[in-house]
C-alpha cells in the first residue's frame, strides 16, 4: 500500500510586521498628540461663577419691579443731566409770586417769583450727586478696608475693625453741623462727611465675604502658585465679593439722599445750589398759599428713594434666591 504524500505545512514563525502607515487621505483624522506634563490635552473653560452671575443678572432684569423702577430712576437721572438745558434760569425773578401750576409754569412759582420747575430740576442735580457720590465713595473705601481685613486676618483684621467701629459711632448730623460752622455749607463737604460716617456698613460686608472667599480652593491654589496677596485680592477675592456689596451700595444711595435732604431741611446746605431738601425747607412757610411747593420735591425724594430701594431688593433676591423663602 503506497503511502500518500501530504503537503508540508510551514512552521509558525514570528508575526509579520504591520504594514507601513499610508499617508493620510482627505477623510483621515489628524493624529492626537499625547498630553505631556507641561502640555495639557484640553481645558474647558469653567462656567460656574460666571454662568451663575449671568443667570442672576437675567433674573434681576426679568423681575417686574426692575422693569418699573429702572426706567423711573433713569428718568430722574436724565432730568438731572439734561433737564437744565430745557428749563429757564432758576434764579430769575421776573414772574408773579406764588403762582399756581399752569401751562407757562407747570409747577408754579415760589415766594420770589422764580420758576419752580427750573429750581426742582436743578435741585435734582445736587440730590442725585450726593446720593451716588456717597455710594461710590463708601463702596471704594469698604472694598479696600474690608478686603484687606478679611483676606489677611490677624492684626490687620483687628486694626481695620477698630477703625471701622470708630467711624461708625461718629454722629453724622452733629459732624455736619460742626463742619458747616467751621468750613461753610458746601456740597462736597456734605459728601465727604456722609462718606466718612457710612462706609463701615459696606466694609463689614466686604470683610465677611473676603474671609469666606479666602478659604476657597482657587484662592489656595493661587497662593500655592506664588501669586502676591495684592493680585489675589484684586483678581479673585474682590470680584467674587461684589454681588452683596452692590446690594449694600444701592441701599446707601437712598440713605444718603434722605440724610442730605434732612440736613438741607435743617439749613445745612449750599444756598446757591439748593437740593430737594432745601426746597422743602423754604416751602414750609407757605404751606397754606403754595402747598405745591412742598409736594413736588417731597414726591421726587420719595420716588427716587423707593426706586433705589426696590432695585436693591430685587438685586438681593436675584443673587440670594433662598433668602426669605418659606420652608
C-alpha distance (Angstrom), angle and dihedral (degrees) to the residues before:
residue distance angle dihedral
X1 . . .
X2 3.71 . .
X3 3.80 115.8 .
X4 3.88 110.6 -121.8
X5 3.68 113.4 -126.0
X6 3.85 115.6 -126.7
X7 3.79 123.7 -155.4
X8 3.70 115.7 -103.5
X9 3.85 114.9 -113.1
X10 3.79 113.7 -146.1
X11 3.74 115.3 -117.8
X12 3.81 117.3 -104.7
X13 3.78 108.4 -97.9
X14 3.77 132.8 -177.4
X15 3.85 115.6 -51.9
X16 3.73 116.1 -91.4
X17 3.80 116.3 -107.8
X18 3.80 115.0 -103.3
X19 3.76 116.2 -99.1
X20 3.76 117.3 -91.5
X21 3.76 114.1 -92.8
X22 3.71 112.8 -99.1
X23 3.79 120.8 -131.7
X24 3.78 114.2 -84.7
X25 3.71 114.2 -93.8
X26 3.74 131.3 -150.2
X27 3.79 96.2 -77.6
X28 3.79 97.8 37.8
X29 3.78 119.3 116.5
X30 3.79 119.1 -123.1
X31 3.78 115.9 -108.2
X32 3.79 116.2 -96.7
X33 3.77 112.6 -125.8
X34 3.79 113.2 -135.8
X35 3.77 116.5 -112.1
X36 3.77 112.1 -105.1
X37 3.78 128.3 -160.0
X38 3.80 93.8 -91.2
X39 3.80 97.1 32.7
X40 3.81 116.5 65.4
X41 3.78 116.7 -148.0
X42 3.79 94.1 -131.2
X43 3.79 138.3 -26.8
X44 3.73 125.7 -152.7
X45 3.75 117.2 -152.6
X46 3.79 109.1 -113.1
X47 3.75 112.4 -117.7
X48 3.80 101.6 -172.4
X49 3.80 107.9 101.4
X50 3.80 96.5 24.3
X51 3.80 93.0 48.3
X52 3.79 92.2 47.2
X53 3.80 90.8 50.2
X54 3.80 92.5 49.6
X55 3.78 89.9 47.4
X56 3.81 91.3 51.0
X57 3.79 90.8 51.2
X58 3.81 90.5 50.0
X59 3.80 90.3 51.1
X60 3.80 89.8 48.3
X61 3.80 93.8 50.5
X62 3.82 92.4 47.4
X63 3.78 95.3 54.7
X64 3.83 115.1 109.0
X65 3.79 92.1 -131.8
X66 3.81 89.9 54.6
X67 3.79 92.3 51.8
X68 3.80 90.2 51.5
X69 3.79 103.3 41.0
X70 3.82 101.4 37.9
X71 3.84 91.6 63.7
X72 3.82 89.3 43.4
X73 3.80 92.7 52.8
X74 3.80 90.6 42.6
X75 3.80 89.4 53.7
X76 3.82 90.9 56.2
X77 3.81 91.2 46.6
X78 3.81 90.9 51.6
X79 3.78 89.5 47.0
X80 3.81 90.3 54.3
X81 3.81 94.2 45.1
X82 3.81 103.5 37.5
X83 3.80 102.5 15.8
X84 3.83 97.6 85.6
X85 3.83 88.4 60.2
X86 3.82 91.9 62.7
X87 3.81 102.7 39.0
X88 3.77 129.4 69.2
X89 3.75 131.5 -107.0
X90 3.82 109.2 -56.9
X91 3.82 90.6 -150.1
X92 3.83 97.8 51.6
X93 3.82 111.9 117.7
X94 3.80 102.9 -173.8
X95 3.81 95.7 113.4
X96 3.78 134.0 83.9
X97 3.80 117.8 -86.7
X98 3.81 122.8 -99.0
X99 3.79 96.6 -0.6
X100 3.80 114.9 179.0
X101 3.82 118.5 -118.0
X102 3.79 111.1 -74.0
X103 3.80 141.0 153.8
X104 3.80 91.9 -84.0
X105 3.79 92.9 46.0
X106 3.85 110.3 24.0
X107 3.82 92.0 -168.2
X108 3.80 97.9 28.6
X109 3.79 125.4 -126.4
X110 3.80 133.0 -69.3
X111 3.81 130.1 -122.5
X112 3.82 91.3 -75.3
X113 3.80 96.4 47.7
X114 3.81 95.7 -104.2
X115 3.79 119.8 147.0
X116 3.79 105.3 -101.1
X117 3.81 96.0 -155.4
X118 3.80 90.3 58.9
X119 3.80 90.8 49.3
X120 3.81 91.4 47.6
X121 3.81 92.4 50.4
X122 3.80 92.8 48.4
X123 3.80 90.1 45.4
X124 3.81 89.7 57.0
X125 3.80 88.9 64.0
X126 3.79 92.1 59.5
X127 3.81 96.1 43.5
X128 3.81 96.0 46.5
X129 3.80 92.0 41.1
X130 3.80 90.4 54.9
X131 3.80 93.5 45.1
X132 3.79 98.6 48.8
X133 3.82 95.2 36.4
X134 3.80 91.9 53.3
X135 3.81 90.5 47.2
X136 3.82 93.3 51.1
X137 3.81 93.1 46.3
X138 3.81 92.3 47.2
X139 3.80 91.2 49.8
X140 3.82 92.1 48.1
X141 3.80 94.7 49.1
X142 3.80 91.7 41.6
X143 3.81 92.9 51.8
X144 3.80 92.5 51.7
X145 3.80 98.4 43.3
X146 3.80 97.5 35.9
X147 3.81 93.8 43.0
X148 3.80 93.6 52.5
X149 3.80 93.2 44.0
X150 3.79 95.9 47.3
X151 3.80 97.1 43.1
X152 3.81 100.9 44.0
X153 3.82 100.9 30.6
X154 3.79 119.1 177.8
X155 3.78 118.1 75.9
X156 3.80 92.6 -10.1
X157 3.79 90.8 56.0
X158 3.80 91.1 49.8
X159 3.81 92.0 48.2
X160 3.79 94.0 48.6
X161 3.80 93.1 46.3
X162 3.81 91.9 51.3
X163 3.80 89.8 48.0
X164 3.80 91.4 51.4
X165 3.80 91.8 47.5
X166 3.81 90.6 52.1
X167 3.80 93.5 54.0
X168 3.79 92.8 40.4
X169 3.81 93.7 60.6
X170 3.82 93.0 51.4
X171 3.82 109.6 109.7
X172 3.77 105.8 -124.1
X173 3.80 97.5 -157.6
X174 3.81 93.7 48.9
X175 3.79 90.9 46.0
X176 3.82 90.0 50.2
X177 3.81 90.7 50.8
X178 3.81 91.7 51.6
X179 3.80 92.7 45.7
X180 3.81 92.1 48.2
X181 3.81 90.5 51.0
X182 3.82 93.3 48.5
X183 3.81 103.5 33.1
X184 3.78 103.5 19.7
X185 3.79 131.1 -110.5
X186 3.79 108.3 -60.8
X187 3.79 134.1 156.1
X188 3.79 93.2 -129.7
X189 3.81 91.9 50.8
X190 3.81 89.9 52.3
X191 3.82 90.5 48.9
X192 3.81 90.8 50.4
X193 3.81 93.2 48.1
X194 3.80 94.0 48.0
X195 3.80 91.3 47.0
X196 3.81 92.0 50.4
X197 3.80 92.7 51.6
X198 3.83 98.9 39.3
X199 3.82 106.3 43.5
X200 3.86 96.7 82.1
X201 3.82 91.1 71.7
X202 3.81 90.9 59.2
X203 3.82 92.7 41.1
X204 3.81 91.8 57.2
X205 3.80 91.2 55.4
X206 3.81 91.9 47.6
X207 3.82 90.7 48.5
X208 3.81 92.8 52.6
X209 3.81 92.2 47.9
X210 3.81 92.5 45.8
X211 3.81 91.3 51.9
X212 3.80 90.2 52.0
X213 3.80 96.2 44.7
X214 3.82 94.5 45.2
X215 3.84 89.1 65.6
X216 3.80 95.6 53.0
X217 3.77 123.6 108.2
X218 3.78 100.8 -110.0
X219 3.82 91.1 52.8
X220 3.80 90.0 50.8
X221 3.80 88.8 49.2
X222 3.79 90.7 51.5
X223 3.81 90.1 51.3
X224 3.81 91.0 49.3
X225 3.80 90.0 49.7
X226 3.79 89.2 58.9
X227 3.80 100.8 -110.1
X228 3.80 116.3 156.7
X229 3.78 121.5 -106.4
X230 3.80 92.2 -116.2
X231 3.80 92.1 54.6
X232 3.81 92.3 47.7
X233 3.81 91.9 49.5
X234 3.79 93.8 47.7
X235 3.81 98.5 40.9
X236 3.81 103.5 32.5
X237 3.80 114.4 14.3
X238 3.80 105.6 41.7
X239 3.84 98.1 42.0
X240 3.81 90.8 52.7
X241 3.82 91.2 46.5
X242 3.82 93.9 53.9
X243 3.85 101.7 90.6
X244 3.85 97.1 69.0
X245 3.81 89.5 36.0
X246 3.81 90.5 56.6
X247 3.79 89.9 51.5
X248 3.82 91.5 51.5
X249 3.81 91.0 45.4
X250 3.80 92.3 52.9
X251 3.79 89.1 53.7
X252 3.81 89.2 49.8
X253 3.82 90.9 61.0
X254 3.80 92.3 61.4
X255 3.79 93.3 43.9
X256 3.80 92.4 50.2
X257 3.82 92.3 50.2
X258 3.80 91.3 49.7
X259 3.81 93.7 47.4
X260 3.81 92.4 46.4
X261 3.79 90.4 48.8
X262 3.79 89.8 50.6
X263 3.79 91.7 49.4
X264 3.81 91.3 47.8
X265 3.80 89.6 48.2
X266 3.81 87.7 56.1
X267 3.81 89.7 51.5
X268 3.82 98.8 -100.2
X269 3.76 103.3 129.2
X270 3.75 146.0 82.2
X271 3.84 107.6 -69.7
X272 3.81 91.6 -159.8
X273 3.84 91.3 55.6
X274 3.81 106.3 34.9
X275 3.79 118.4 -166.7
X276 3.79 127.7 -152.5
X277 3.80 89.9 -86.9
X278 3.81 91.0 53.3
X279 3.81 89.7 50.9
X280 3.79 88.7 53.2
X281 3.79 89.7 50.5
X282 3.80 92.8 52.8
X283 3.83 92.2 44.7
X284 3.80 97.0 55.9
X285 3.83 92.4 82.6
X286 3.83 92.4 55.5
X287 3.78 102.1 46.5
X288 3.82 93.2 124.9
X289 3.81 99.7 45.3
X290 3.81 99.9 29.0
X291 3.79 108.6 25.0
X292 3.82 91.5 156.5
X293 3.79 89.3 68.1
X294 3.80 89.7 72.2
X295 3.82 98.4 35.3
X296 3.82 97.0 59.7
X297 3.85 100.2 53.2
X298 3.80 92.4 36.3
X299 3.81 90.7 53.1
X300 3.81 91.0 48.3
X301 3.82 92.1 52.0
X302 3.80 90.6 47.4
X303 3.82 94.7 49.6
X304 3.80 95.8 45.4
X305 3.81 94.4 47.4
X306 3.81 90.5 44.7
X307 3.82 92.0 50.0
X308 3.81 93.6 48.5
X309 3.80 93.6 46.7
X310 3.81 93.6 46.6
X311 3.80 91.3 49.2
X312 3.80 90.3 49.1
X313 3.80 90.2 49.7
X314 3.81 91.0 49.4
X315 3.79 90.6 48.9
X316 3.79 90.1 50.9
X317 3.81 91.2 50.4
X318 3.80 90.8 49.8
X319 3.81 94.9 51.9
X320 3.83 95.6 36.2
X321 3.81 105.3 35.3
X322 3.81 94.1 165.0
X323 3.81 95.4 55.9
X324 3.76 110.8 106.2
X325 3.80 94.2 7.3
X326 3.79 114.6 142.4
X327 3.81 111.1 -119.0
